């Protein structure tokens, strides 16, 4: 009986202890998705910490980001409140860590001149083919390797043509027999029809012996671009033995951006500077704009004719072509090209305001001016724009809904907008790293529809109770779309058994 009473008393004591611990935990517990606000030494209140590259998840203490190789950044109370028109504030320390650079909007003298990089090629109009018009054999080859330089009249090869012996012997016999001049003239014409060189005919007439060996010589200066025979081989009529490329003039072929191609015109003067030695320059003209455009790079090829009488240029060299255009007296506003963010139909720059805040500004870009881009509207001279790090500033702004992912403010819904198609749904597979009330972090594989590589990122949930059966470590197959506080929201999540076929 005493033993039974002791057991009951022990159970009652354990129950009272558990109830007290539960009540104490309710008083001191803090929600996981609402980090407690803390204060720094300067009195500023920290609301939470976050990763600027993955702006959705929030953390209640500092440390290293689970997504990127960087430290978490604090979000202060005074930087997360205030009207959207005041812009987004980024602390100087964060700006330094993100490597943000600024550039001023400036005016520059308008010019239609531009530079292009061209590759030296042979002028194919100067190519000459050396052929034989009779069957025979190459007895001696004077030029034995391609790309050898040759001069006009230089011996290239000695060819033995046995077919020429018969007509020449007949001609010599008629001359000796004293026949009528008409027969001698007919024999001479026959040799000319068989392409026997006049030099061989004169030698056979002078010596009284038929000549079957003749020397092929270079018809012009240049280099042997093609060598089609070797010593001792047989040749046939019409066979190309050598192809000689002239070097008096060369082509410089450059790829010109589509936006600059409209400024080109045949006969336009160009100054070519050797890429390897800027002190060596050459004069040239625009010879031809090839009627073909590269769909991937949006460039077309232009062929410039450059003077090369000194033979300093050879195929394969690089030339910087300074294409001259008509002078312009007007001035234009320009910003560095890297400062302009093109989002399809819109072009946006991040402007630094006088109070140090940042705001997006939609601009109308004009023509490219080398490393700068002309701005037709949206900016004023002297304003500062962000030249690097603007995407990270956008990430900061997403947390405060200031820049709205650099999109324009949402207009009042219209029937046409209501009928717009829903965001595209994308599919992926991966491993669940963590589950929070407002989202799930997944290490997933490549997403072909978005051209994403494998990565770890957070996806928002439509409601805190969604996908309650999913646990960290699960292999899942999921669908998501654009939306939610992190930029992408889960639509479906299905657990995949390990070892199952994908």
Secondary structure, 3 states (H helix, E strand, C coil): CHHHHHHHHHHHHHHHHHHHHHHHHHHHCCCCCCCCCEECCCCCEEEEEEECCEEEEEECCCCECCCCCCECEEEEHHHCCCCHHHCECCCHHHHHHHCCEEEECEEEEEECCEEEEEEEEECHHHCEEEEECCCEEEEEECCCCCCCEECCCCEEEEEECCHHHHHHHHHHHHHHHCCCHHHHHHHHHHHHHCCCCHHHHHHHHHHCCCCCEEEEECCCCEEEEEECCCCCCEECCCEEEEEEECCCEEEEEEEEEHHHHCCCCCCCEEEEEECCEEEEEEEEEEEEEEEEEECCCCEEEEEEEEECCCCCCCCCCEEEEEECCCEEEEEEEEEEHHHCEECCCCEEEEEECCCCCEEEEECEEEEEECCEEEEEECCCCCCEEEEECHHHHHHHHHCCCCCCCCCCCCCCCCHHHHCCCCCCEEEEEEEEEEEECCEEEEEECCECCCCECCEEEEEECCCCCCCCCCCCCCEEEEEEEECCCCCEEEEEEEECCCCCCC
